């Protein structure tokens, strides 16, 4: 794919910004309060063709790369949508990556156009209660049967499962080998059959508009046609979904941080205490300025990682760094915006508390800051593993 010119990226940024900001802070406050999925927001992006950003044109998408999609997700988060809007859209961006690169032609032709149009919602089921980030220790298994597989197990922290039509599941198809622990896992893309999958929603701190769930899978039968790529090689294919996820999440952290800075700067330019605008006080101004600098730096790292991914180069370290910096700078900016607002920060009408609640997810997910540092210690510095 040819490199997108800066002017094209700026056009994407401008177009997405205008679309996203049609849904104001009041809209997101209501969705958060009622725990309602933002279908109107998703439809607006479907109508604009944005859900198929990374899906090739031959399958009904825009044929753009992760670079362009990262810009899109930043603008969505920065519009005030935060993770409620970000998660609603980014599930059309990175989860289909294994299907795009390793799925059968029949699978791609049947499902990618529907994803691009927003006619199909999918869930991404990797994490398990007893495995956490150690994916090699998942217990969900798929046993071979005639013409397909029978899946049993449990998944946790699964987004979209209340409404999803299809689900991408990773399961063990052979026992864990201590010498090759990441082998023996297989990816399946199949119907979310609610007669075989019990879905229980998890109440949580933020992002109330987007459901998070625990799944109990009991004798779910899938066909051989539902297998993505080769049996036993699923973890390798997952990387094509995980690296984009980390990059996109990093950019969403940047977007939420910038939204918080906008709110804080506006408040600091209006709030008068002791006969002076609080924005004149360096104790208020300097933390916000420092966050602006850190958000800019985080964006540069994430965009570099996105370009590497688009060029099909190894970007594991860069994607991890993008997630780390986006989460850190985004949360810090929101926390500083809370401090700028003083007591009003706790009032929902000022909206900053929702951004703070939503961005707090990012230092913990999709993998924690500590695990990022463990990964970088080994991969970038060659240090011995601590786990």
ZAGU-783403 format. One record per residue (C-alpha): residue number from 1; residue in one letter; x, y, z. Coordinates in steps of 0.25 Angstrom, whole numbers, always signed. Example, Ala and Ser with C-alpha at 12.3 -4.5 7.8 and 13.67 -1.06 7.14 Angstrom:
// residues 2
   i aa     X     Y     Z
   1  A   +49   -18   +31
   2  S   +55    -4   +29
This chain:
// residues 387
   i aa     X     Y     Z
   1  X    +0    +0    +0
   2  X    +5   +14    -4
   3  X    +9   +23    +8
   4  X    -3   +33   +11
   5  X    +2   +47    +9
   6  X    +1   +57   +21
   7  X   -10   +64   +14
   8  X   -19   +52   +13
   9  X   -17   +49   +27
  10  X   -21   +63   +31
  11  X   -33   +61   +22
  12  X   -37   +48   +30
  13  X   -34   +56   +43
  14  X   -43   +67   +39
  15  X   -54   +59   +33
  16  X   -55   +49   +45
  17  X   -54   +61   +55
  18  X   -66   +67   +49
  19  X   -74   +54   +49
  20  X   -70   +50   +63
  21  X   -73   +64   +69
  22  X   -88   +63   +64
  23  X   -89   +54   +77
  24  X   -87   +64   +88
  25  X   -83   +62  +103
  26  X   -98   +61  +106
  27  X  -100   +49   +97
  28  X   -88   +42  +104
  29  X   -93   +46  +118
  30  X  -107   +40  +115
  31  X  -101   +27  +109
  32  X   -92   +25  +121
  33  X  -103   +28  +131
  34  X  -113   +18  +124
  35  X  -102    +8  +120
  36  X  -108    +9  +106
  37  X   -99    +4   +94
  38  X   -97   +16   +84
  39  X  -103   +10   +72
  40  X  -106   +24   +66
  41  X   -91   +27   +67
  42  X   -88   +14   +61
  43  X   -98   +16   +49
  44  X   -93   +30   +46
  45  X   -79   +24   +44
  46  X   -84   +12   +36
  47  X   -92   +21   +27
  48  X   -79   +29   +25
  49  X   -71   +16   +21
  50  X   -62   +17   +33
  51  X   -65    +4   +39
  52  X   -57    -3   +28
  53  X   -45    +6   +29
  54  X   -35    -5   +28
  55  X   -44   -15   +20
  56  X   -39   -15    +5
  57  X   -48    -9    -5
  58  X   -51   -22   -12
  59  X   -58   -26    +1
  60  X   -66   -13    +3
  61  X   -56    -5   +11
  62  X   -48    +7    +9
  63  X   -34    +0    +8
  64  X   -27    +9   +17
  65  X   -16    +5   +27
  66  X   -14    +5   +42
  67  X    -8   +19   +41
  68  X   -20   +25   +36
  69  X   -29   +17   +45
  70  X   -20   +22   +57
  71  X   -23   +36   +53
  72  X   -38   +33   +52
  73  X   -38   +27   +66
  74  X   -31   +38   +72
  75  X   -41   +48   +67
  76  X   -52   +39   +72
  77  X   -47   +39   +86
  78  X   -43   +54   +86
  79  X   -57   +57   +82
  80  X   -62   +54   +96
  81  X   -66   +40   +92
  82  X   -55   +34  +100
  83  X   -54   +19  +101
  84  X   -69   +18  +100
  85  X   -68   +23   +85
  86  X   -54   +18   +83
  87  X   -58    +3   +87
  88  X   -71    +4   +79
  89  X   -63    +7   +66
  90  X   -49    +0   +68
  91  X   -55   -13   +69
  92  X   -57   -12   +54
  93  X   -42    -8   +52
  94  X   -33   -18   +59
  95  X   -41   -31   +62
  96  X   -43   -34   +47
  97  X   -28   -34   +44
  98  X   -26   -49   +46
  99  X   -38   -51   +37
 100  X   -32   -42   +26
 101  X   -18   -48   +26
 102  X   -21   -63   +29
 103  X   -36   -65   +27
 104  X   -41   -73   +15
 105  X   -46   -66    +3
 106  X   -60   -71    +6
 107  X   -59   -65   +20
 108  X   -54   -52   +15
 109  X   -64   -50    +4
 110  X   -76   -54   +13
 111  X   -73   -46   +26
 112  X   -63   -34   +23
 113  X   -74   -27   +14
 114  X   -84   -28   +26
 115  X   -74   -23   +36
 116  X   -70   -11   +27
 117  X   -85    -7   +26
 118  X   -88    -9   +41
 119  X   -97   -20   +38
 120  X   -89   -30   +47
 121  X   -84   -28   +61
 122  X   -73   -37   +66
 123  X   -66   -40   +79
 124  X   -52   -44   +82
 125  X   -50   -55   +92
 126  X   -36   -58   +97
 127  X   -35   -55  +112
 128  X   -38   -65  +123
 129  X   -40   -64  +138
 130  X   -28   -72  +141
 131  X   -18   -69  +130
 132  X   -18   -53  +129
 133  X    -7   -49  +120
 134  X    -1   -62  +120
 135  X    -9   -67  +108
 136  X    -1   -80  +107
 137  X    -9   -85  +119
 138  X   -23   -83  +114
 139  X   -32   -95  +117
 140  X   -43   -94  +107
 141  X   -41  -106   +98
 142  X   -46  -110   +85
 143  X   -47  -125   +82
 144  X   -48  -131   +68
 145  X   -61  -137   +64
 146  X   -66  -141   +50
 147  X   -66  -129   +41
 148  X   -62  -119   +52
 149  X   -59  -116   +66
 150  X   -66  -116   +80
 151  X   -62  -104   +89
 152  X   -63  -104  +104
 153  X   -57   -93  +113
 154  X   -58   -79  +120
 155  X   -54   -65  +115
 156  X   -54   -52  +123
 157  X   -54   -37  +119
 158  X   -61   -39  +106
 159  X   -66   -27   +99
 160  X   -79   -26   +91
 161  X   -83   -40   +95
 162  X   -97   -35   +99
 163  X  -100   -31   +84
 164  X   -90   -38   +75
 165  X   -94   -48   +64
 166  X   -80   -54   +62
 167  X   -68   -57   +71
 168  X   -53   -59   +69
 169  X   -49   -70   +79
 170  X   -35   -75   +83
 171  X   -35   -89   +88
 172  X   -25  -100   +91
 173  X   -26  -112   +81
 174  X   -14  -119   +87
 175  X    -8  -119  +101
 176  X    +2  -108  +105
 177  X   +16  -112  +102
 178  X   +26  -106  +112
 179  X   +37  -105  +101
 180  X   +27   -98   +91
 181  X   +16   -92  +100
 182  X   +10   -83   +89
 183  X    +8   -95   +80
 184  X    -5  -103   +80
 185  X   -15   -92   +80
 186  X   -25   -90   +69
 187  X   -34   -78   +64
 188  X   -48   -80   +61
 189  X   -58   -70   +55
 190  X   -72   -74   +58
 191  X   -86   -71   +62
 192  X   -88   -66   +76
 193  X   -98   -77   +79
 194  X  -105   -73   +91
 195  X  -111   -87   +94
 196  X   -97   -91   +96
 197  X   -90   -79  +101
 198  X   -95   -72  +114
 199  X   -92   -57  +114
 200  X   -92   -50  +127
 201  X   -89   -35  +128
 202  X   -79   -30  +137
 203  X   -82   -16  +144
 204  X   -70    -7  +144
 205  X   -64    +6  +147
 206  X   -65   +13  +133
 207  X   -69   +11  +119
 208  X   -83    +7  +123
 209  X   -88    +9  +109
 210  X   -80    -3  +104
 211  X   -83   -16  +110
 212  X   -72   -25  +116
 213  X   -75   -39  +119
 214  X   -71   -53  +125
 215  X   -74   -65  +115
 216  X   -77   -79  +119
 217  X   -76   -88  +106
 218  X   -82  -102  +107
 219  X   -81  -112   +96
 220  X   -81  -101   +85
 221  X   -79  -108   +71
 222  X   -72  -101   +60
 223  X   -69  -106   +46
 224  X   -55  -108   +40
 225  X   -58   -96   +31
 226  X   -58   -87   +44
 227  X   -44   -89   +46
 228  X   -35   -77   +43
 229  X   -22   -82   +36
 230  X   -15   -94   +41
 231  X   -19  -102   +53
 232  X    -9  -100   +65
 233  X    -4   -87   +59
 234  X   -14   -78   +65
 235  X    -5   -70   +74
 236  X    +3   -66   +63
 237  X    -9   -60   +56
 238  X   -14   -53   +68
 239  X    -1   -44   +68
 240  X    -7   -38   +55
 241  X   -19   -34   +64
 242  X   -12   -30   +77
 243  X    -1   -21   +71
 244  X   -12   -12   +64
 245  X   -20   -13   +77
 246  X    -8    -7   +85
 247  X    -6    +4   +75
 248  X   -20    +8   +74
 249  X   -22    +8   +89
 250  X   -10   +17   +91
 251  X   -15   +27   +81
 252  X   -29   +26   +88
 253  X   -21   +30  +101
 254  X   -15   +42   +94
 255  X   -29   +46   +89
 256  X   -36   +45  +103
 257  X   -24   +53  +109
 258  X   -26   +64   +99
 259  X   -41   +64  +101
 260  X   -38   +66  +116
 261  X   -28   +77  +113
 262  X   -38   +84  +105
 263  X   -48   +84  +116
 264  X   -37   +88  +127
 265  X   -32   +99  +118
 266  X   -46  +105  +116
 267  X   -49  +104  +131
 268  X   -35  +110  +134
 269  X   -38  +122  +125
 270  X   -52  +125  +131
 271  X   -51  +121  +146
 272  X   -47  +133  +155
 273  X   -42  +131  +169
 274  X   -35  +142  +178
 275  X   -39  +152  +166
 276  X   -30  +145  +156
 277  X   -32  +134  +145
 278  X   -27  +121  +151
 279  X   -20  +119  +137
 280  X   -10  +130  +141
 281  X    -5  +121  +153
 282  X    +7  +113  +148
 283  X    +3  +102  +158
 284  X   -10  +100  +149
 285  X    -3  +104  +135
 286  X   +10   +96  +136
 287  X    +4   +82  +138
 288  X    -5   +84  +126
 289  X    +6   +89  +118
 290  X   +14   +77  +122
 291  X    +3   +68  +118
 292  X    +2   +74  +104
 293  X   +16   +71  +102
 294  X   +15   +57  +106
 295  X    +3   +54   +98
 296  X   +10   +59   +86
 297  X   +21   +50   +88
 298  X   +12   +38   +90
 299  X    +5   +41   +77
 300  X   +18   +41   +70
 301  X   +22   +27   +76
 302  X    +9   +21   +72
 303  X    +9   +27   +58
 304  X   +23   +21   +56
 305  X   +17    +7   +61
 306  X    +5    +8   +51
 307  X   +14   +11   +39
 308  X   +23    -1   +43
 309  X   +10   -10   +43
 310  X    +5    -5   +30
 311  X   +19    -8   +24
 312  X   +17   -22   +30
 313  X   +30   -20   +38
 314  X   +32   -25   +52
 315  X   +26   -15   +62
 316  X   +24   -22   +75
 317  X   +33   -13   +83
 318  X   +28    -1   +76
 319  X   +13    -5   +78
 320  X   +16    -8   +93
 321  X   +23    +6   +95
 322  X   +11   +13   +88
 323  X    +1    +6   +98
 324  X   +10   +10  +110
 325  X   +12   +24  +106
 326  X    -3   +27  +101
 327  X    -8   +21  +114
 328  X    +1   +28  +123
 329  X    +0   +42  +117
 330  X   -15   +40  +115
 331  X   -18   +37  +129
 332  X    -8   +47  +134
 333  X   -15   +58  +126
 334  X   -29   +54  +131
 335  X   -24   +54  +145
 336  X   -18   +67  +144
 337  X   -31   +72  +137
 338  X   -39   +67  +149
 339  X   -29   +75  +158
 340  X   -31   +87  +150
 341  X   -46   +86  +152
 342  X   -45   +85  +167
 343  X   -58   +81  +174
 344  X   -66   +83  +161
 345  X   -58   +71  +155
 346  X   -67   +61  +163
 347  X   -79   +68  +156
 348  X   -84   +60  +144
 349  X   -89   +72  +137
 350  X   -74   +76  +135
 351  X   -71   +63  +128
 352  X   -57   +61  +132
 353  X   -60   +51  +142
 354  X   -65   +41  +131
 355  X   -52   +43  +123
 356  X   -44   +40  +136
 357  X   -52   +28  +138
 358  X   -51   +23  +124
 359  X   -36   +25  +122
 360  X   -33   +18  +135
 361  X   -35    +5  +128
 362  X   -23    +7  +119
 363  X   -12    +6  +129
 364  X   -18    -8  +132
 365  X   -22   -13  +118
 366  X   -20   -19  +108
 367  X    -8   -22  +116
 368  X    -3   -15  +128
 369  X    +8    -4  +129
 370  X   +17   -14  +137
 371  X   +15   -25  +126
 372  X   +19   -15  +115
 373  X   +32   -12  +123
 374  X   +35   -27  +125
 375  X   +33   -29  +110
 376  X   +42   -17  +106
 377  X   +53   -22  +116
 378  X   +54   -35  +109
 379  X   +51   -32   +95
 380  X   +58   -18   +94
 381  X   +69   -20  +104
 382  X   +72   -35  +104
 383  X   +70   -36  +119
 384  X   +65   -49  +125
 385  X   +51   -52  +127
 386  X   +45   -49  +141
 387  X   +33   -58  +140
